[in-house]
Each structure stands twice: as structure tokens, then as C-alpha cells.
Amino acid sequence: MSINYNERIPNNVDLGQNKQLQRALEHWQPKYQDWWREMGPVNSDGYDVYLRTAVSVDSKGWAHFDYVKMPDYRWGIFLTPPEQDRLISFGSHKGQAAWNEVPGEYRSTLRRIIVTQGDTEPASVEQQRFLGQNCPSLYDLRNLYQVNVEEGRHLWAMVYLLHAYFGRDGREEGEALLERRSGDPDKPRILGAFNEKTPDWLSFFMFTFLTDRDGKYQLAALAESGFDPLSRSTKFMLTEEAHHLFVGETGIGRIIQRTCEVMKEHKTEDADKLRALGVIDLPALQRYLNFHFSVTLDLYGSEVSSNASSFYSMGLKGRFEETKINDDHRLANVEYPVLEPIGDSLVEKHVNAAMALNERLRDDYIKDCQAGVDRWNKIIEKAGFTTRLRLPHKGFHRRIGTFAESKISPDGRIVSEAEWTHKETEWLPTVADHQYVQAIQGRVTEPGKYANFIAPPARGIDNKPHSFEYVRFN
């Protein structure tokens, strides 16, 4: 399905055939552009950026690369092709035809799901708006801007659904998505992780590796939805999300690579000596990983959730790769294990699988994160060092769910308040960590040059050479 870029709002949904919807979205469009100018990447409007733009929603070769000024980026509405005779694959409506209109009894629930997903997209842009001022290279600056414009387009995807299927309520929700602000005490974003600051590039890479990976799993669960327009929207969003995960994993990998090079050259693993040499020591990386991983785990919600069970029963939100799971896809008589702190121990109990859907999705996510951490550890191993990065226990530093009232160590022990206070600076980033990481940031904009704390990538975007001018400042 090709995308019509001649329209004021590029789309592949025949928007011009629905004049009322087209007018509503054209009324929202300048408000979006105002939001971008206010909250998008600072001082970047005049830059020519080598960006990827979708030219079709076909899985093969859908991306076109060229220089674009970000305010001129053609944000629009793109859905994957419809699957003929698609059936709902789970819940109480399993086997019925997928819906092309919102079922009346699920209207408010479905709107809430779409709004919550939509709210994360502009929040990411807001969190990252100052990072371009201290980019470690043109390559990284370009990747930041690619993430930003695609998060903006993902907002468009959700706003289209709100406008097209929820009438006046949807239009009001679309307005509200532009009114909330990440970290604003009066109008914060809906989910806690999207109100955290992203003040440096280590935090950005952790965000794109960990928090955007949560986006992958949430979108994949929504891609199973019996509401077909939501399913088709999120399936295309997933193709763009893959690059965000790539930016995060390879960004951290390049920091590790550079640290290992300096460790090897100077024959030291001492954190103070490495900081004097301008690289990020592995213990600090571990603390950042602990923090961002634990904050992201909270995005999945409580381990036992009646809301998640209802979403599943209604056919609105499935499991990751639902159709590959070998069960009845109704879950009335299926159980799933969850951990619960009891006294000084973590005890496994089995609950109805429908009630534990958040925990199952969280466990799928953890396995995926571990694969990335394993790849980072191969870099350290190849350099000849024995240190290994580790994901903390799922109960560590949690604010939501079963573990919220407990102090859990990274290795999964219930600890006293005194031990937590004593060890917290070993487990979570300190003020000194943040100050150091921010102090070594610097704006490197000469093509082919990189900040001291990060190694060059293995290959360039679109196979461009290291010296390629990914951003032209004009």
C-alpha cells in the first residue's frame, strides 16, 4: 500500500473520501505543529537531516532516505494492509469477525487504551528535546531526530483513531494529548516513566533500549486487537519502533566498547581512573541500567490486574505473539506464576492467567532485554574482562504492583530499610554519577568525529561512510 504524499496530511486510508474527518484532522494539524515548535528538538528547525521516510507500508523496502527539515517532515496516517476475513484470535469473541467499527459496549475502554498509548509518544519527544545540544556525533544526532519524528508520527496514528472512531470525545482527547507535558507538576503525562528527565545520552540510550522496548511489547499486544484499525496502526508502528531499539542497544554497546578500549589501553578497571580518562565506568553503567529497567517494569502495571483481564476478555488487547501460544486463548482454566513478598521471602503463587497478563508481558519483555544485555557482555568478554552487566531482579526499585511496599535488592533478596539505605548508592545512579555523565557530554558535529566516551558505529545509516554529513546546519 503506497502512501499519498501529495495530500496535506499524507495517508493510505483514503482520507479525502471522508471530508468531515479530513477537516477535523486539518484543524488539529497546526496545533500539532505548534506543539512541535514549542516542545520538539530545540534550535533544530533549520537543519537538513538525513531522515528515513516511509513510502509504503509494505514490509520490503518501505523506507526512503533523504535530507529533510524536521518541521517539513510529512507526518501522516499509515495502516498496514487489511487481512481478508480476519478473525479475533482471543477472549470471549474468539473466532468472530474482527471489528472495523468500535463495539459500543467497549467504547470508553478502547478510547482509554488508545489515549494511554498515544500519550507516550509526544512525551518521548519532550523528554529528549535538549539532547541535540550535546550530541556525541552527527550520526547520533541524526538518530535522535529520527526517533523524534517517528514518535511524532506515532502520535498521529493514535489521534487518527480518536478522530475517526470516537467523535467529539476523540477530538477532545486529541487536543488533550497536546496539552499535557512531560514532568509538568500540573499537567503531567499519564505514565510515570514518561515524566522522568532524560538529561544525557547515556539516559537516552537506556530509554531507547529499555522504555522503547516496552513500547514494542505494548504495541505487539495491541496489534492482536479485535479492533482492526488499531491492530493495523500498531503493526506499522512496530516497523518504525525497531530502529529506536537499535539506537539504544548499539548506543550502549558503543559506550561499553569505548570504555573497554580505555580499560585495556591503561590496564585499569578503577572507576576513578577511568573517569579521569573521560569514559563511563562499568559500575556506573550498571547503576543506570538498574534504574531505567526498574522504572520501565512499572509501565506494565500490577502483576495481578482485573483491567488487563477485561481488556483480554473483550478482545481489545492480547498477548505478545498471541497466535503462536498453544492454549485455548480464553484462559478460563489456565494459570500463570507470579511472585509475592511474604515475610522475608519471595513466594511463587499461581493465579488465573487472564489476571496475570501484565506479568506475562513483563516476563516476555525481560527475556528480550536479557538477550541485549548478553550481547553487551560479549563486548566486555571479547576485550578480556570478567565484569558482566546484569538485569536487576524484577522486584528491585518498584513503585507499582506487588513489590511496591518492599525493598528488594538487585539479586532478589528482601532487605531491611537499613541495608537499602546503606547500599542504595551502589545500586542506583548517584548525584556524582549524573554530574560526571553530564560533564563529559559535548557537542561533536564534525563529520566522522565522535565524543571520547563512545566508539563509532560498526556501519553508517543507509550504509553511509563514517564521514557522511548526516545533519547539515546551513
DRENDO-636883 format. One record per residue (C-alpha): residue number from 1; x, y, z. Coordinates in steps of 0.02 Angstrom, whole numbers, padded with zeros to 5 digits. Example, Ala and Ser with C-alpha at 12.3 -4.5 7.8 and 13.67 -1.06 7.14 Angstrom:
BEGIN
SITE | seq | u | v | w
SITE | 1 | 00615 | -00225 | 00390
SITE | 2 | 00684 | -00053 | 00357
end
This chain:
BEGIN
SITE | seq | u | v | w
SITE | 1 | 00000 | 00000 | 00000
SITE | 2 | 00081 | 00161 | -00058
SITE | 3 | 00067 | 00324 | 00037
SITE | 4 | -00002 | 00480 | -00044
SITE | 5 | 00120 | 00621 | -00003
SITE | 6 | 00027 | 00745 | -00112
SITE | 7 | -00108 | 00765 | 00019
SITE | 8 | -00097 | 00897 | 00154
SITE | 9 | -00097 | 00750 | 00276
SITE | 10 | -00005 | 00603 | 00195
SITE | 11 | -00105 | 00443 | 00216
SITE | 12 | -00152 | 00275 | 00145
SITE | 13 | -00329 | 00272 | 00215
SITE | 14 | -00418 | 00373 | 00079
SITE | 15 | -00436 | 00519 | 00197
SITE | 16 | -00500 | 00629 | 00056
SITE | 17 | -00656 | 00521 | 00045
SITE | 18 | -00710 | 00574 | 00219
SITE | 19 | -00717 | 00763 | 00213
SITE | 20 | -00780 | 00785 | 00391
SITE | 21 | -00635 | 00682 | 00461
SITE | 22 | -00512 | 00767 | 00346
SITE | 23 | -00567 | 00939 | 00406
SITE | 24 | -00556 | 00886 | 00588
SITE | 25 | -00378 | 00822 | 00566
SITE | 26 | -00328 | 00975 | 00465
SITE | 27 | -00393 | 01079 | 00611
SITE | 28 | -00283 | 00977 | 00730
SITE | 29 | -00130 | 00984 | 00618
SITE | 30 | -00075 | 01165 | 00652
SITE | 31 | -00095 | 01134 | 00838
SITE | 32 | 00021 | 00985 | 00821
SITE | 33 | 00145 | 01093 | 00726
SITE | 34 | 00136 | 01225 | 00863
SITE | 35 | 00170 | 01088 | 00992
SITE | 36 | 00320 | 01029 | 00890
SITE | 37 | 00392 | 01205 | 00881
SITE | 38 | 00368 | 01227 | 01068
SITE | 39 | 00420 | 01055 | 01132
SITE | 40 | 00516 | 00970 | 00990
SITE | 41 | 00706 | 00968 | 00974
SITE | 42 | 00772 | 01141 | 01018
SITE | 43 | 00856 | 01252 | 00888
SITE | 44 | 00838 | 01122 | 00751
SITE | 45 | 00707 | 01194 | 00633
SITE | 46 | 00832 | 01250 | 00502
SITE | 47 | 00936 | 01090 | 00495
SITE | 48 | 00935 | 00973 | 00347
SITE | 49 | 00930 | 00799 | 00424
SITE | 50 | 00959 | 00636 | 00331
SITE | 51 | 00796 | 00552 | 00381
SITE | 52 | 00704 | 00394 | 00337
SITE | 53 | 00527 | 00422 | 00274
SITE | 54 | 00400 | 00285 | 00241
SITE | 55 | 00348 | 00273 | 00058
SITE | 56 | 00236 | 00122 | 00080
SITE | 57 | 00180 | 00003 | 00216
SITE | 58 | 00247 | -00148 | 00126
SITE | 59 | 00369 | -00246 | 00234
SITE | 60 | 00503 | -00241 | 00098
SITE | 61 | 00596 | -00081 | 00060
SITE | 62 | 00470 | 00041 | 00129
SITE | 63 | 00597 | 00171 | 00185
SITE | 64 | 00662 | 00317 | 00081
SITE | 65 | 00815 | 00416 | 00142
SITE | 66 | 00844 | 00599 | 00101
SITE | 67 | 00879 | 00767 | 00183
SITE | 68 | 00726 | 00842 | 00266
SITE | 69 | 00698 | 00992 | 00378
SITE | 70 | 00607 | 00920 | 00527
SITE | 71 | 00463 | 01047 | 00529
SITE | 72 | 00433 | 00992 | 00348
SITE | 73 | 00432 | 00806 | 00390
SITE | 74 | 00274 | 00730 | 00316
SITE | 75 | 00188 | 00661 | 00468
SITE | 76 | 00035 | 00563 | 00421
SITE | 77 | -00079 | 00412 | 00443
SITE | 78 | -00018 | 00241 | 00387
SITE | 79 | -00102 | 00073 | 00419
SITE | 80 | -00042 | -00097 | 00361
SITE | 81 | -00150 | -00182 | 00228
SITE | 82 | -00309 | -00263 | 00295
SITE | 83 | -00307 | -00451 | 00318
SITE | 84 | -00453 | -00526 | 00223
SITE | 85 | -00583 | -00609 | 00333
SITE | 86 | -00479 | -00579 | 00489
SITE | 87 | -00548 | -00659 | 00647
SITE | 88 | -00525 | -00610 | 00829
SITE | 89 | -00399 | -00734 | 00899
SITE | 90 | -00430 | -00723 | 01087
SITE | 91 | -00552 | -00680 | 01225
SITE | 92 | -00740 | -00703 | 01233
SITE | 93 | -00758 | -00651 | 01050
SITE | 94 | -00629 | -00777 | 00985
SITE | 95 | -00675 | -00838 | 00812
SITE | 96 | -00788 | -00690 | 00772
SITE | 97 | -00750 | -00567 | 00632
SITE | 98 | -00632 | -00426 | 00681
SITE | 99 | -00718 | -00259 | 00708
SITE | 100 | -00699 | -00114 | 00588
SITE | 101 | -00807 | -00005 | 00700
SITE | 102 | -00795 | 00018 | 00888
SITE | 103 | -00911 | -00101 | 00983
SITE | 104 | -01025 | 00014 | 01083
SITE | 105 | -01004 | -00079 | 01247
SITE | 106 | -00814 | -00061 | 01238
SITE | 107 | -00808 | 00118 | 01179
SITE | 108 | -00740 | 00203 | 01336
SITE | 109 | -00616 | 00061 | 01374
SITE | 110 | -00545 | 00062 | 01198
SITE | 111 | -00530 | 00251 | 01199
SITE | 112 | -00434 | 00242 | 01363
SITE | 113 | -00313 | 00114 | 01289
SITE | 114 | -00281 | 00222 | 01135
SITE | 115 | -00258 | 00381 | 01237
SITE | 116 | -00134 | 00299 | 01355
SITE | 117 | -00030 | 00234 | 01210
SITE | 118 | -00045 | 00400 | 01118
SITE | 119 | 00013 | 00498 | 01271
SITE | 120 | 00181 | 00409 | 01275
SITE | 121 | 00229 | 00467 | 01100
SITE | 122 | 00241 | 00657 | 01123
SITE | 123 | 00309 | 00627 | 01298
SITE | 124 | 00465 | 00546 | 01225
SITE | 125 | 00496 | 00696 | 01113
SITE | 126 | 00476 | 00814 | 01261
SITE | 127 | 00596 | 00713 | 01368
SITE | 128 | 00729 | 00718 | 01231
SITE | 129 | 00711 | 00896 | 01168
SITE | 130 | 00877 | 00963 | 01236
SITE | 131 | 00988 | 00815 | 01191
SITE | 132 | 01039 | 00885 | 01022
SITE | 133 | 01136 | 01021 | 01111
SITE | 134 | 01266 | 00895 | 01172
SITE | 135 | 01264 | 00761 | 01038
SITE | 136 | 01416 | 00645 | 01034
SITE | 137 | 01418 | 00643 | 00842
SITE | 138 | 01318 | 00688 | 00687
SITE | 139 | 01273 | 00504 | 00672
SITE | 140 | 01195 | 00507 | 00845
SITE | 141 | 01111 | 00674 | 00816
SITE | 142 | 01029 | 00606 | 00660
SITE | 143 | 00969 | 00452 | 00755
SITE | 144 | 00895 | 00560 | 00892
SITE | 145 | 00799 | 00661 | 00763
SITE | 146 | 00739 | 00503 | 00675
SITE | 147 | 00669 | 00440 | 00840
SITE | 148 | 00588 | 00609 | 00871
SITE | 149 | 00497 | 00623 | 00705
SITE | 150 | 00436 | 00444 | 00716
SITE | 151 | 00371 | 00467 | 00892
SITE | 152 | 00278 | 00616 | 00821
SITE | 153 | 00204 | 00508 | 00684
SITE | 154 | 00151 | 00378 | 00811
SITE | 155 | 00053 | 00516 | 00897
SITE | 156 | -00032 | 00548 | 00730
SITE | 157 | -00078 | 00363 | 00719
SITE | 158 | -00171 | 00368 | 00884
SITE | 159 | -00251 | 00538 | 00851
SITE | 160 | -00319 | 00473 | 00685
SITE | 161 | -00405 | 00330 | 00778
SITE | 162 | -00477 | 00451 | 00906
SITE | 163 | -00543 | 00568 | 00773
SITE | 164 | -00606 | 00433 | 00655
SITE | 165 | -00696 | 00322 | 00780
SITE | 166 | -00737 | 00421 | 00939
SITE | 167 | -00821 | 00580 | 00877
SITE | 168 | -00819 | 00732 | 00990
SITE | 169 | -00742 | 00635 | 01135
SITE | 170 | -00600 | 00580 | 01022
SITE | 171 | -00568 | 00757 | 00960
SITE | 172 | -00559 | 00820 | 01140
SITE | 173 | -00438 | 00682 | 01186
SITE | 174 | -00331 | 00729 | 01036
SITE | 175 | -00323 | 00908 | 01099
SITE | 176 | -00276 | 00849 | 01274
SITE | 177 | -00130 | 00747 | 01204
SITE | 178 | -00051 | 00912 | 01152
SITE | 179 | -00087 | 00998 | 01318
SITE | 180 | -00002 | 00878 | 01439
SITE | 181 | 00187 | 00898 | 01463
SITE | 182 | 00318 | 00776 | 01522
SITE | 183 | 00366 | 00816 | 01702
SITE | 184 | 00240 | 00957 | 01720
SITE | 185 | 00175 | 00955 | 01900
SITE | 186 | 00004 | 01018 | 01847
SITE | 187 | -00021 | 00926 | 01681
SITE | 188 | 00098 | 00777 | 01682
SITE | 189 | 00100 | 00635 | 01558
SITE | 190 | -00009 | 00487 | 01607
SITE | 191 | 00129 | 00358 | 01643
SITE | 192 | 00267 | 00390 | 01769
SITE | 193 | 00417 | 00340 | 01664
SITE | 194 | 00369 | 00473 | 01538
SITE | 195 | 00387 | 00609 | 01667
SITE | 196 | 00568 | 00564 | 01706
SITE | 197 | 00706 | 00676 | 01640
SITE | 198 | 00821 | 00620 | 01500
SITE | 199 | 00967 | 00739 | 01533
SITE | 200 | 01110 | 00647 | 01447
SITE | 201 | 01148 | 00524 | 01309
SITE | 202 | 01175 | 00377 | 01424
SITE | 203 | 00997 | 00403 | 01487
SITE | 204 | 00936 | 00420 | 01307
SITE | 205 | 01016 | 00257 | 01254
SITE | 206 | 00945 | 00170 | 01408
SITE | 207 | 00775 | 00244 | 01368
SITE | 208 | 00777 | 00184 | 01188
SITE | 209 | 00843 | 00012 | 01236
SITE | 210 | 00725 | -00015 | 01384
SITE | 211 | 00575 | 00102 | 01377
SITE | 212 | 00552 | 00095 | 01189
SITE | 213 | 00563 | -00094 | 01207
SITE | 214 | 00413 | -00083 | 01323
SITE | 215 | 00332 | 00009 | 01178
SITE | 216 | 00371 | -00139 | 01066
SITE | 217 | 00280 | -00259 | 01183
SITE | 218 | 00133 | -00145 | 01214
SITE | 219 | 00112 | -00114 | 01027
SITE | 220 | 00129 | -00300 | 00991
SITE | 221 | -00010 | -00337 | 01116
SITE | 222 | -00119 | -00204 | 01035
SITE | 223 | -00078 | -00272 | 00862
SITE | 224 | -00178 | -00426 | 00914
SITE | 225 | -00332 | -00318 | 00949
SITE | 226 | -00501 | -00368 | 00881
SITE | 227 | -00525 | -00185 | 00834
SITE | 228 | -00443 | -00196 | 00663
SITE | 229 | -00396 | -00012 | 00636
SITE | 230 | -00298 | -00015 | 00800
SITE | 231 | -00214 | -00179 | 00751
SITE | 232 | -00164 | -00113 | 00580
SITE | 233 | -00100 | 00052 | 00652
SITE | 234 | 00010 | -00029 | 00784
SITE | 235 | 00079 | -00159 | 00663
SITE | 236 | 00152 | -00019 | 00558
SITE | 237 | 00213 | 00074 | 00712
SITE | 238 | 00312 | -00083 | 00759
SITE | 239 | 00413 | -00072 | 00597
SITE | 240 | 00470 | 00102 | 00647
SITE | 241 | 00498 | 00055 | 00830
SITE | 242 | 00633 | -00069 | 00781
SITE | 243 | 00754 | 00072 | 00738
SITE | 244 | 00729 | 00150 | 00910
SITE | 245 | 00781 | -00012 | 00994
SITE | 246 | 00932 | -00021 | 00877
SITE | 247 | 00984 | 00155 | 00929
SITE | 248 | 00976 | 00108 | 01113
SITE | 249 | 01063 | -00060 | 01106
SITE | 250 | 01204 | -00005 | 00990
SITE | 251 | 01224 | 00160 | 01084
SITE | 252 | 01257 | 00070 | 01248
SITE | 253 | 01363 | -00057 | 01156
SITE | 254 | 01472 | 00081 | 01085
SITE | 255 | 01494 | 00160 | 01257
SITE | 256 | 01546 | -00010 | 01326
SITE | 257 | 01664 | -00035 | 01179
SITE | 258 | 01750 | 00131 | 01210
SITE | 259 | 01763 | 00101 | 01398
SITE | 260 | 01841 | -00070 | 01366
SITE | 261 | 01966 | 00006 | 01244
SITE | 262 | 02023 | 00130 | 01377
SITE | 263 | 02025 | -00005 | 01513
SITE | 264 | 02135 | -00112 | 01403
SITE | 265 | 02250 | 00028 | 01348
SITE | 266 | 02280 | 00091 | 01525
SITE | 267 | 02267 | -00080 | 01610
SITE | 268 | 02140 | -00022 | 01738
SITE | 269 | 01961 | -00054 | 01791
SITE | 270 | 01967 | 00078 | 01927
SITE | 271 | 01814 | 00191 | 01910
SITE | 272 | 01903 | 00350 | 01966
SITE | 273 | 02047 | 00323 | 01845
SITE | 274 | 01927 | 00287 | 01702
SITE | 275 | 01829 | 00445 | 01741
SITE | 276 | 01990 | 00543 | 01737
SITE | 277 | 02014 | 00473 | 01562
SITE | 278 | 01840 | 00532 | 01509
SITE | 279 | 01744 | 00368 | 01489
SITE | 280 | 01597 | 00291 | 01583
SITE | 281 | 01647 | 00154 | 01705
SITE | 282 | 01551 | -00010 | 01701
SITE | 283 | 01484 | 00005 | 01880
SITE | 284 | 01401 | 00170 | 01833
SITE | 285 | 01327 | 00087 | 01678
SITE | 286 | 01258 | -00049 | 01791
SITE | 287 | 01176 | 00080 | 01905
SITE | 288 | 01096 | 00168 | 01757
SITE | 289 | 01034 | 00000 | 01693
SITE | 290 | 00960 | -00041 | 01863
SITE | 291 | 00865 | 00124 | 01870
SITE | 292 | 00795 | 00128 | 01693
SITE | 293 | 00749 | -00056 | 01694
SITE | 294 | 00654 | -00043 | 01858
SITE | 295 | 00561 | 00115 | 01805
SITE | 296 | 00511 | 00033 | 01641
SITE | 297 | 00448 | -00125 | 01727
SITE | 298 | 00319 | -00017 | 01816
SITE | 299 | 00243 | 00028 | 01647
SITE | 300 | 00169 | -00147 | 01637
SITE | 301 | 00061 | -00114 | 01790
SITE | 302 | 00015 | -00229 | 01932
SITE | 303 | 00059 | -00413 | 01923
SITE | 304 | -00122 | -00460 | 01953
SITE | 305 | -00240 | -00346 | 01858
SITE | 306 | -00427 | -00354 | 01828
SITE | 307 | -00408 | -00218 | 01696
SITE | 308 | -00287 | -00323 | 01594
SITE | 309 | -00404 | -00472 | 01612
SITE | 310 | -00550 | -00367 | 01550
SITE | 311 | -00452 | -00299 | 01401
SITE | 312 | -00413 | -00479 | 01352
SITE | 313 | -00588 | -00546 | 01377
SITE | 314 | -00657 | -00402 | 01274
SITE | 315 | -00536 | -00442 | 01132
SITE | 316 | -00454 | -00271 | 01141
SITE | 317 | -00276 | -00314 | 01193
SITE | 318 | -00194 | -00483 | 01175
SITE | 319 | -00029 | -00561 | 01225
SITE | 320 | 00138 | -00547 | 01136
SITE | 321 | 00126 | -00657 | 00980
SITE | 322 | -00045 | -00719 | 01036
SITE | 323 | -00074 | -00837 | 00891
SITE | 324 | 00090 | -00931 | 00924
SITE | 325 | 00038 | -00978 | 01101
SITE | 326 | -00028 | -01154 | 01121
SITE | 327 | -00182 | -01138 | 01233
SITE | 328 | -00368 | -01104 | 01214
SITE | 329 | -00343 | -00912 | 01203
SITE | 330 | -00484 | -00888 | 01327
SITE | 331 | -00385 | -00927 | 01486
SITE | 332 | -00532 | -00976 | 01595
SITE | 333 | -00440 | -01128 | 01666
SITE | 334 | -00258 | -01079 | 01637
SITE | 335 | -00137 | -01019 | 01773
SITE | 336 | 00021 | -00915 | 01772
SITE | 337 | 00153 | -00894 | 01910
SITE | 338 | 00182 | -00729 | 01998
SITE | 339 | 00299 | -00684 | 02142
SITE | 340 | 00238 | -00609 | 02304
SITE | 341 | 00342 | -00545 | 02452
SITE | 342 | 00288 | -00638 | 02609
SITE | 343 | 00391 | -00605 | 02765
SITE | 344 | 00574 | -00616 | 02718
SITE | 345 | 00545 | -00721 | 02561
SITE | 346 | 00480 | -00706 | 02384
SITE | 347 | 00349 | -00840 | 02360
SITE | 348 | 00284 | -00902 | 02192
SITE | 349 | 00098 | -00922 | 02178
SITE | 350 | -00012 | -00969 | 02031
SITE | 351 | -00157 | -00859 | 01980
SITE | 352 | -00279 | -00860 | 01836
SITE | 353 | -00180 | -00822 | 01678
SITE | 354 | -00302 | -00688 | 01623
SITE | 355 | -00272 | -00595 | 01786
SITE | 356 | -00083 | -00610 | 01762
SITE | 357 | -00072 | -00543 | 01585
SITE | 358 | 00032 | -00392 | 01638
SITE | 359 | 00158 | -00509 | 01719
SITE | 360 | 00168 | -00622 | 01567
SITE | 361 | 00201 | -00473 | 01453
SITE | 362 | 00331 | -00409 | 01578
SITE | 363 | 00416 | -00580 | 01577
SITE | 364 | 00420 | -00582 | 01386
SITE | 365 | 00499 | -00410 | 01393
SITE | 366 | 00630 | -00463 | 01521
SITE | 367 | 00686 | -00608 | 01410
SITE | 368 | 00708 | -00488 | 01264
SITE | 369 | 00807 | -00365 | 01371
SITE | 370 | 00919 | -00506 | 01433
SITE | 371 | 00965 | -00550 | 01254
SITE | 372 | 01026 | -00371 | 01228
SITE | 373 | 01125 | -00372 | 01391
SITE | 374 | 01204 | -00537 | 01337
SITE | 375 | 01265 | -00452 | 01177
SITE | 376 | 01340 | -00310 | 01280
SITE | 377 | 01430 | -00436 | 01390
SITE | 378 | 01507 | -00515 | 01237
SITE | 379 | 01592 | -00348 | 01203
SITE | 380 | 01665 | -00348 | 01379
SITE | 381 | 01715 | -00531 | 01365
SITE | 382 | 01799 | -00505 | 01197
SITE | 383 | 01901 | -00364 | 01274
SITE | 384 | 01965 | -00486 | 01405
SITE | 385 | 01875 | -00425 | 01561
SITE | 386 | 01771 | -00527 | 01685
SITE | 387 | 01644 | -00393 | 01735
SITE | 388 | 01467 | -00429 | 01673
SITE | 389 | 01314 | -00318 | 01666
SITE | 390 | 01156 | -00394 | 01740
SITE | 391 | 00972 | -00353 | 01740
SITE | 392 | 00914 | -00324 | 01919
SITE | 393 | 00777 | -00433 | 01993
SITE | 394 | 00603 | -00387 | 01932
SITE | 395 | 00557 | -00331 | 02110
SITE | 396 | 00701 | -00208 | 02126
SITE | 397 | 00657 | -00023 | 02149
SITE | 398 | 00475 | -00046 | 02101
SITE | 399 | 00339 | 00083 | 02133
SITE | 400 | 00189 | -00010 | 02062
SITE | 401 | 00123 | -00184 | 02097
SITE | 402 | 00166 | -00323 | 02218
SITE | 403 | 00340 | -00258 | 02259
SITE | 404 | 00295 | -00076 | 02286
SITE | 405 | 00299 | -00086 | 02476
SITE | 406 | 00455 | -00197 | 02487
SITE | 407 | 00641 | -00165 | 02475
SITE | 408 | 00713 | -00291 | 02353
SITE | 409 | 00899 | -00299 | 02312
SITE | 410 | 00959 | -00317 | 02132
SITE | 411 | 00994 | -00502 | 02165
SITE | 412 | 00816 | -00531 | 02226
SITE | 413 | 00830 | -00527 | 02417
SITE | 414 | 00707 | -00438 | 02530
SITE | 415 | 00817 | -00319 | 02628
SITE | 416 | 00793 | -00206 | 02778
SITE | 417 | 00771 | -00018 | 02765
SITE | 418 | 00944 | -00001 | 02841
SITE | 419 | 01028 | -00112 | 02711
SITE | 420 | 00936 | -00023 | 02570
SITE | 421 | 00994 | 00146 | 02634
SITE | 422 | 01173 | 00081 | 02651
SITE | 423 | 01179 | 00001 | 02478
SITE | 424 | 01070 | 00120 | 02376
SITE | 425 | 01220 | 00216 | 02307
SITE | 426 | 01293 | 00051 | 02246
SITE | 427 | 01131 | 00003 | 02160
SITE | 428 | 01061 | 00164 | 02086
SITE | 429 | 01142 | 00314 | 02000
SITE | 430 | 01212 | 00441 | 02122
SITE | 431 | 01218 | 00629 | 02108
SITE | 432 | 01403 | 00610 | 02067
SITE | 433 | 01361 | 00487 | 01927
SITE | 434 | 01238 | 00608 | 01848
SITE | 435 | 01357 | 00754 | 01865
SITE | 436 | 01501 | 00657 | 01787
SITE | 437 | 01400 | 00587 | 01642
SITE | 438 | 01332 | 00759 | 01603
SITE | 439 | 01504 | 00838 | 01621
SITE | 440 | 01581 | 00730 | 01484
SITE | 441 | 01442 | 00768 | 01361
SITE | 442 | 01496 | 00882 | 01222
SITE | 443 | 01427 | 00937 | 01056
SITE | 444 | 01529 | 00848 | 00921
SITE | 445 | 01469 | 00898 | 00748
SITE | 446 | 01619 | 00870 | 00635
SITE | 447 | 01576 | 00729 | 00514
SITE | 448 | 01662 | 00567 | 00562
SITE | 449 | 01711 | 00627 | 00736
SITE | 450 | 01644 | 00556 | 00900
SITE | 451 | 01646 | 00608 | 01082
SITE | 452 | 01781 | 00524 | 01186
SITE | 453 | 01659 | 00416 | 01286
SITE | 454 | 01582 | 00325 | 01136
SITE | 455 | 01652 | 00219 | 00993
SITE | 456 | 01600 | 00243 | 00811
SITE | 457 | 01462 | 00128 | 00747
SITE | 458 | 01505 | -00030 | 00651
SITE | 459 | 01420 | 00043 | 00497
SITE | 460 | 01330 | 00201 | 00449
SITE | 461 | 01145 | 00230 | 00424
SITE | 462 | 01094 | 00181 | 00248
SITE | 463 | 01272 | 00111 | 00231
SITE | 464 | 01345 | 00286 | 00227
SITE | 465 | 01531 | 00310 | 00267
SITE | 466 | 01587 | 00373 | 00439
SITE | 467 | 01625 | 00543 | 00364
SITE | 468 | 01447 | 00566 | 00299
SITE | 469 | 01363 | 00731 | 00343
SITE | 470 | 01204 | 00665 | 00424
SITE | 471 | 01149 | 00838 | 00479
SITE | 472 | 01181 | 00999 | 00383
SITE | 473 | 01168 | 01153 | 00492
SITE | 474 | 01162 | 01279 | 00347
end
